[in-house]
Amino acid sequence: MKQYIEQNQDRFLEELFSLIRIPSISSEQEHKPDMVRCAERWKELLLEAGVDRAEVMPTEGNPVVYAEKTIAADKPTVLVYGHYDVMPVEPLALWRTQPFEPVVKDGRIWARGADDDKGQSFMHAKAFEYMVRTATLPCNVKFMLEGEEEIGSGSLYGFCEKNKEMLKADIILVSDTSMIAPDVPSITSGLRGLCYWDVEVTGPNHDLHSGLFGGAVANPINVLCRMIADLHDANGHITIPGFYDDVLVLSSEERALMAQAPFDEAAYKQELGLRALKGEEGFSTKERTGIRPCLDVCGIWGGHTGEGSKTVLPSKAYAKISTRLVANQDFEKISKQFKNYFEAAAPEYVTVKVTPSHGGAAYVAPLELKAYKAAERAMQDTYRRRPIPTRSGGSIPIIAGFEKILGIKSILMGFGLATDDIHAPNENYPLEQFLRGIETIPLFYKYFAE
């Protein structure tokens, strides 16, 4: 396997770069043609890798790439899921390289999508290629690559409903998560869920002179800031009534297992340029991001934000607010709770409008799953130490959707690192992690099929 990777490494990278060079930003309408181009390129690469058939299938939004290879009807089937859309690249001035001109430097691939999720998804295509060309593929394989993960996978739910028979599988295999460290392998056994809202606060019916009206008319920005501040109490608890009602509380034994993962709080703070950390009282940093929900403002604006000064009392203020949810929390229930609470909390001198955006449920993969054990053995073979199960603070809402619609569990065997700066300027992916992923994935198939 290692010899095959070494002999084909340059080709692997050039093929990956052909995907990365396509600016498939799903949140920006101008890149709609790029979504189709990227899907078509994925189809070509999967056919070259050895699938029996590959299609670019339309949805209500961006297309889905579907491919399959059947070995035998009595063999198990693995459905590989990934996404080809990427996050926007702004602010461009902070990039040290061109985001869609991938380069390898200092042992890392630098580009938007290098890790999330073109690099990680592409490992599966090359691992599959190796198994096909060496006649070692032990089970049937299906691929499903979507173009809307970064905007909530809105069209994929309907696609799955319509294509349940085509998507039948024994397990879904995903590489869109991270490991603890290059020398500390881990498998993500849980993901937090997500809710997202757009908030609009309106005061006077038009912008006013801040001198003539300031002090007599409420400023919507000031009001919004106060309302947001009131969403947490002094102990870091979220104040929305009923928010914690369904939160699954882990046992002391489970918390002790999680605590075995190495964590250097001093290094964590130094890496982030912080003097202190802040979160919910009574929980460790790793627990706050893994087994507890949180609520954050993702953006806030209003009034004059351009160059120079303008003494204005604005008519409107806006915010984008999200919450990460944990096991047992119903994202639709939480979405309604927040909307009702925040709108009702509006003082009489403003009106508040909350518009729910996207969301999804949390997900947990039991450690007793046969597929989890196969992933554990595969990573142990490659990294020479047993991987640690971790609960990710991030969300992939469609994973819970797969379980609900298709009735299939997912294994989150990611090879990214926290230092990869996904969603940020200078996204990167260590070349060693990319190659180790290709080496590890065939071992998963081997152990899963046994």
NUGU-301021 format. One line per 3 residues: number of its first residue (from 1); their letters; for each residue x, y, z of C-alpha. Coordinates in nm, 3 decimals. Each point is the difference from the previous one (the first is absolute). Last residue first. Layout:
NUM = a = X Y Z  ...
***
This chain:
450 = eaf = -1.437 -0.965 0.798  -0.152 0.273 -0.218  0.044 0.276 0.259
447 = yky = 0.360 -0.103 0.068  0.109 0.013 -0.363  -0.205 0.306 -0.083
444 = flp = 0.153 0.192 0.292  0.343 -0.115 -0.109  -0.065 0.148 -0.345
441 = ite = -0.062 0.339 0.172  0.327 0.011 0.193  0.255 0.046 -0.280
438 = igr = -0.201 0.268 -0.179  -0.041 0.177 0.333  0.371 -0.028 0.066
435 = lfq = 0.066 0.179 -0.329  -0.224 0.296 0.084  0.128 0.011 0.357
432 = elp = 0.361 0.007 -0.125  -0.080 0.280 -0.244  -0.122 0.213 0.288
429 = yne = -0.319 0.183 -0.104  -0.034 0.376 -0.031  -0.248 0.285 0.029
426 = npa = 0.186 0.329 -0.016  -0.299 0.226 0.070  -0.270 -0.164 0.211
423 = hid = -0.279 -0.255 -0.057  0.255 -0.278 0.074  0.310 0.127 0.178
420 = dta = 0.195 -0.329 -0.031  0.146 0.041 0.350  -0.288 -0.191 0.160
417 = lgf = 0.103 -0.303 -0.204  -0.171 -0.193 -0.278  0.006 -0.379 -0.029
414 = gml = -0.370 -0.082 0.042  -0.161 -0.336 0.066  -0.359 0.097 0.073
411 = isk = -0.191 -0.329 -0.017  -0.364 0.041 -0.099  -0.311 -0.198 0.096
408 = igl = -0.262 -0.087 -0.260  -0.379 0.025 0.032  -0.024 0.183 -0.332
405 = ike = -0.217 0.294 0.108  0.068 0.035 0.373  0.355 -0.137 -0.002
402 = fga = 0.093 0.201 -0.307  -0.152 0.313 0.153  0.218 -0.040 0.310
399 = iip = 0.298 0.014 -0.236  -0.165 0.284 -0.199  0.057 0.244 0.287
396 = isg = 0.381 -0.015 -0.016  0.077 0.195 0.315  0.311 0.099 0.190
393 = gsr = 0.080 -0.037 0.369  0.121 -0.350 -0.066  -0.041 -0.279 0.255
390 = tpi = 0.313 -0.214 0.011  0.082 -0.371 -0.001  0.375 -0.058 0.045
387 = prr = 0.188 -0.193 -0.267  0.211 -0.298 0.107  0.367 0.045 -0.079
384 = ryt = 0.227 -0.105 -0.284  -0.126 0.277 -0.233  -0.077 -0.217 -0.302
381 = dqm = -0.103 -0.326 0.167  -0.181 0.184 0.281  -0.189 0.204 -0.257
378 = are = -0.129 -0.314 -0.172  -0.085 -0.174 0.327  -0.208 0.297 0.122
375 = aak = -0.173 0.038 -0.335  -0.099 -0.367 0.009  -0.121 0.033 0.361
372 = yak = -0.211 0.300 -0.101  -0.144 -0.200 -0.290  -0.101 -0.284 0.232
369 = lel = -0.175 0.252 0.222  0.082 -0.034 0.370  0.139 0.354 0.022
366 = pav = -0.350 0.134 -0.064  -0.007 0.277 -0.264  -0.169 0.317 0.131
363 = yaa = -0.158 0.276 -0.210  -0.142 0.345 0.076  -0.298 0.122 -0.198
360 = ggh = -0.007 0.253 -0.282  -0.046 0.365 -0.079  -0.062 0.262 -0.265
357 = spt = -0.135 0.356 0.004  -0.265 0.101 0.250  -0.117 0.362 -0.042
354 = vkv = -0.030 0.204 0.320  -0.172 0.340 -0.016  0.027 0.248 0.286
351 = tvy = -0.195 0.321 0.044  0.138 0.289 0.203  -0.124 0.246 0.267
348 = epa = -0.227 -0.258 0.164  0.289 -0.213 0.124  0.069 -0.319 -0.196
345 = aae = 0.011 -0.307 0.224  -0.300 -0.153 -0.179  0.195 -0.008 -0.329
342 = fyn = 0.299 -0.164 0.166  -0.202 -0.260 0.189  -0.227 -0.107 -0.286
339 = kfq = 0.283 -0.020 -0.252  0.229 -0.181 0.244  -0.260 -0.259 0.097
336 = ksi = -0.102 -0.054 -0.364  0.357 -0.082 -0.106  0.048 -0.215 0.311
333 = kef = -0.299 -0.214 -0.096  0.125 -0.033 -0.358  0.349 -0.087 0.126
330 = dqn = -0.129 -0.277 0.227  0.254 -0.049 0.279  0.055 -0.369 0.079
327 = avl = 0.377 0.009 -0.060  0.160 0.343 -0.006  -0.077 0.335 -0.162
324 = rts = 0.216 0.277 -0.142  -0.175 0.336 -0.011  0.011 0.270 -0.263
321 = ika = -0.070 0.371 -0.022  0.026 0.235 -0.297  -0.064 0.358 0.100
318 = yak = -0.163 0.314 -0.135  -0.073 0.355 0.111  -0.254 0.241 -0.148
315 = spl = -0.107 0.364 -0.001  0.346 0.127 0.076  0.088 0.295 0.224
312 = vtk = 0.254 0.174 -0.217  0.300 0.218 0.066  0.210 -0.106 -0.298
309 = sge = 0.373 -0.050 0.037  0.266 -0.108 -0.247  0.007 -0.310 -0.217
306 = gth = -0.302 -0.225 -0.006  -0.187 -0.173 0.282  -0.282 0.251 0.054
303 = ggw = -0.310 -0.151 0.159  -0.038 -0.372 0.047  0.202 -0.317 0.048
300 = igc = 0.039 -0.328 0.184  0.145 -0.334 -0.110  0.044 -0.354 0.131
297 = vdl = -0.153 0.067 0.342  0.043 -0.315 0.207  -0.198 -0.259 0.192
294 = cpr = 0.139 -0.316 0.158  -0.108 -0.357 0.067  0.201 -0.239 0.218
291 = igt = 0.154 -0.337 -0.087  0.288 0.089 -0.231  0.105 0.366 0.010
288 = rek = -0.073 0.062 0.367  0.122 -0.348 0.085  0.341 0.072 -0.157
285 = tsf = 0.031 0.325 0.197  -0.101 -0.168 0.325  -0.346 0.034 0.149
282 = gee = -0.142 0.140 0.325  -0.057 0.357 -0.117  -0.087 0.048 -0.367
279 = gkl = 0.270 0.179 -0.193  0.288 0.245 0.007  0.372 -0.056 -0.058
276 = arl = 0.280 0.227 0.119  0.303 0.196 -0.127  -0.079 -0.069 -0.365
273 = gle = 0.217 0.010 -0.314  -0.172 -0.302 -0.150  0.311 -0.219 -0.014
270 = qky = 0.103 0.126 0.344  -0.336 -0.091 0.148  0.017 -0.353 -0.138
267 = aae = 0.364 -0.034 0.106  -0.097 0.087 0.358  -0.300 -0.233 -0.012
264 = dfp = 0.206 -0.299 -0.111  -0.245 -0.277 -0.081  0.071 -0.371 -0.031
261 = aqa = -0.314 -0.214 -0.039  -0.049 -0.200 0.319  -0.266 0.252 0.110
258 = mla = -0.247 -0.152 -0.245  0.017 -0.330 0.186  -0.055 0.180 0.332
255 = ree = -0.306 0.176 -0.142  -0.142 -0.335 -0.107  0.053 -0.143 0.350
252 = ssl = -0.150 0.309 0.166  -0.313 -0.057 -0.206  -0.090 0.230 -0.287
249 = vlv = -0.300 0.232 0.024  -0.220 -0.007 -0.310  -0.152 0.348 -0.044
246 = ddy = -0.380 -0.023 -0.034  -0.106 0.276 0.240  0.309 0.217 -0.055
243 = fgp = -0.165 0.270 -0.213  -0.328 -0.008 0.193  -0.001 0.377 0.060
240 = iti = 0.276 0.176 -0.201  0.259 0.112 0.259  0.311 -0.174 -0.135
237 = hgn = 0.235 -0.077 0.289  0.340 0.172 0.006  0.007 0.038 0.378
234 = adh = -0.082 0.374 -0.005  -0.311 -0.062 -0.211  -0.010 -0.031 -0.378
231 = lda = -0.265 0.117 -0.251  -0.009 0.336 0.184  0.308 0.121 -0.189
228 = imr = -0.188 -0.051 -0.328  -0.293 0.210 0.118  0.238 0.275 0.120
225 = clv = 0.185 0.006 -0.332  -0.328 0.008 -0.192  -0.122 0.295 0.205
222 = nip = 0.319 0.198 -0.058  -0.016 -0.074 -0.373  -0.369 0.094 -0.015
219 = nav = 0.072 0.346 0.153  -0.296 0.103 0.216  -0.131 0.350 -0.065
216 = agg = 0.029 0.286 0.252  0.364 -0.031 0.100  0.122 0.056 -0.355
213 = flg = -0.262 0.179 -0.211  0.158 0.333 -0.096  0.356 -0.115 0.056
210 = shl = -0.029 -0.344 -0.156  -0.168 0.138 -0.313  -0.254 -0.267 -0.100
207 = dhn = -0.018 -0.300 -0.232  -0.355 -0.093 -0.103  -0.311 -0.165 0.145
204 = pgt = 0.133 0.026 0.354  0.104 -0.323 0.177  0.031 -0.326 -0.194
201 = vev = 0.190 -0.312 0.111  0.069 -0.271 -0.257  0.132 -0.345 0.095
198 = dwy = 0.110 -0.277 -0.236  0.001 -0.343 0.163  0.209 -0.317 0.003
195 = clg = -0.050 -0.330 0.182  0.259 -0.276 0.014  0.066 -0.350 0.131
192 = rlg = 0.319 -0.109 0.169  0.191 -0.293 -0.136  0.089 -0.329 0.169
189 = sti = 0.236 -0.295 -0.025  0.276 0.187 -0.181  0.289 -0.243 -0.029
186 = spv = 0.340 0.085 0.142  0.366 -0.036 -0.085  0.258 0.163 0.227
183 = dpa = 0.329 0.038 -0.189  -0.130 0.246 -0.260  -0.223 0.160 0.267
180 = ims = -0.359 -0.024 0.133  -0.138 -0.119 -0.333  -0.242 0.197 -0.216
177 = tds = -0.329 -0.032 -0.184  -0.125 -0.021 -0.358  0.101 -0.356 -0.087
174 = vli = -0.328 -0.192 -0.017  -0.092 -0.367 -0.038  -0.369 -0.089 -0.011
171 = ida = -0.081 -0.355 0.110  -0.198 -0.302 -0.118  -0.124 0.160 -0.320
168 = klm = -0.315 0.086 -0.194  0.049 0.324 -0.195  -0.173 -0.112 -0.320
165 = ekn = -0.302 -0.125 0.193  -0.035 0.318 0.205  0.023 0.226 -0.305
162 = kec = -0.293 0.240 0.034  0.037 0.053 0.377  0.378 0.034 -0.038
159 = fgy = -0.035 0.270 -0.264  -0.256 0.180 0.216  0.245 0.016 0.289
156 = lsg = 0.285 0.091 -0.235  -0.162 0.323 -0.119  0.050 0.196 0.324
153 = sgi = 0.350 -0.126 0.073  0.042 0.282 0.258  0.194 0.270 -0.185
150 = eee = 0.349 -0.151 0.031  -0.136 -0.344 -0.084  -0.155 0.122 -0.327
147 = gel = 0.188 -0.160 -0.287  -0.041 -0.371 0.066  0.219 -0.304 -0.053
144 = mfk = -0.154 -0.348 0.023  0.223 -0.299 -0.068  -0.103 -0.366 0.011
141 = vnc = 0.224 -0.298 0.072  -0.059 -0.374 0.000  0.232 -0.213 0.208
138 = plt = 0.347 -0.153 0.023  0.190 0.220 -0.249  0.336 -0.177 -0.028
135 = atr = 0.024 -0.038 -0.378  0.321 0.209 -0.007  -0.146 0.256 -0.240
132 = vmy = -0.334 0.011 0.181  0.151 0.027 0.348  0.241 0.275 -0.108
129 = efa = -0.275 0.197 -0.173  -0.217 -0.021 0.312  0.282 0.146 0.210
126 = kah = 0.036 0.271 -0.265  -0.371 0.090 -0.001  -0.014 -0.014 0.379
123 = mfs = 0.294 0.237 0.040  -0.189 0.239 -0.229  -0.264 0.057 0.266
120 = qgk = 0.262 0.125 0.248  0.167 0.234 -0.246  -0.325 0.132 -0.145
117 = ddd = -0.165 0.051 0.337  0.103 0.202 0.183  0.371 -0.089 -0.006
114 = agr = 0.147 0.164 -0.310  -0.341 0.159 -0.062  0.139 0.353 -0.013
111 = awi = 0.370 -0.038 -0.069  0.337 -0.086 0.160  0.112 -0.364 -0.012
108 = rgd = 0.247 -0.054 0.282  0.354 -0.133 0.042  0.156 0.344 0.031
105 = kvv = -0.145 0.095 -0.339  -0.226 -0.181 -0.243  -0.198 0.245 -0.213
102 = pef = -0.365 0.025 -0.097  -0.114 0.291 -0.219  -0.358 0.050 0.118
99 = pqt = 0.080 0.184 0.323  0.294 0.199 -0.147  0.275 -0.020 0.260
96 = rwl = 0.074 0.189 0.324  -0.371 0.072 0.047  -0.086 0.284 0.240
93 = alp = -0.073 0.253 -0.277  -0.267 -0.230 -0.142  -0.233 0.056 0.294
90 = evp = -0.193 -0.181 -0.138  0.033 -0.354 -0.136  -0.361 -0.121 -0.008
87 = mvd = -0.053 -0.355 0.131  0.024 -0.306 -0.220  -0.228 -0.231 -0.198
84 = yhg = 0.121 -0.346 -0.102  -0.158 -0.199 0.279  0.060 -0.351 0.130
81 = yvl = -0.182 -0.327 0.060  0.132 -0.350 -0.064  -0.268 -0.270 0.007
78 = vtp = 0.144 -0.338 0.100  -0.182 -0.316 -0.112  0.034 -0.348 0.148
75 = kda = 0.050 -0.295 -0.238  -0.284 -0.235 -0.095  -0.087 0.190 -0.317
72 = ait = 0.357 -0.020 -0.126  0.271 0.246 -0.100  -0.220 0.299 -0.089
69 = kea = 0.161 0.335 -0.073  -0.192 0.322 0.045  -0.015 0.369 -0.084
66 = yvv = -0.218 0.297 0.092  0.096 0.365 -0.038  -0.274 0.225 0.138
63 = png = -0.099 0.319 -0.180  -0.050 0.342 0.162  -0.350 0.111 0.091
60 = etp = -0.336 -0.167 -0.064  0.200 -0.309 -0.087  0.164 -0.117 -0.321
57 = mve = 0.211 -0.317 -0.026  0.356 -0.004 -0.129  0.048 -0.366 -0.072
54 = ard = 0.263 -0.269 0.045  0.002 -0.365 -0.104  0.208 -0.313 0.055
51 = vga = 0.251 0.190 0.214  0.369 -0.040 -0.086  0.206 0.302 0.106
48 = ell = -0.033 0.151 -0.349  -0.378 -0.007 0.039  0.036 0.167 0.339
45 = lek = 0.225 0.270 -0.144  -0.238 0.080 -0.287  -0.302 0.025 0.234
42 = wre = 0.194 0.227 0.235  0.079 0.228 -0.294  -0.369 0.015 -0.090
39 = acr = -0.090 0.097 0.357  0.266 0.272 0.000  -0.125 0.145 -0.326
36 = vmd = -0.360 -0.004 0.125  0.093 0.186 0.317  0.213 0.240 -0.203
33 = pkh = -0.306 0.101 -0.203  -0.173 0.111 0.325  0.304 0.203 0.107
30 = eqe = -0.168 0.338 -0.049  -0.270 -0.106 0.246  0.238 -0.002 0.295
27 = ssi = -0.074 -0.238 0.290  0.105 -0.312 -0.191  0.357 0.109 -0.061
24 = spi = 0.132 -0.245 -0.262  0.307 0.196 -0.105  0.141 -0.269 -0.236
21 = ril = 0.377 -0.010 0.057  -0.054 -0.243 0.288  -0.138 -0.270 -0.227
18 = sfl = 0.292 0.009 -0.246  0.229 0.021 0.304  -0.122 -0.341 0.114
15 = eel = 0.093 -0.146 -0.337  0.342 0.165 0.016  0.052 -0.131 0.351
12 = frd = -0.088 -0.359 -0.082  0.221 0.013 -0.309  0.300 0.114 0.207
9 = qnq = -0.066 -0.270 0.260  -0.031 -0.287 -0.245  0.321 -0.195 0.061
6 = eiy = 0.007 0.090 0.370  -0.363 -0.102 0.050  0.049 -0.333 -0.179
3 = qkm = 0.310 -0.070 0.209  -0.187 0.078 0.321  -0.273 -0.248 -0.097
***
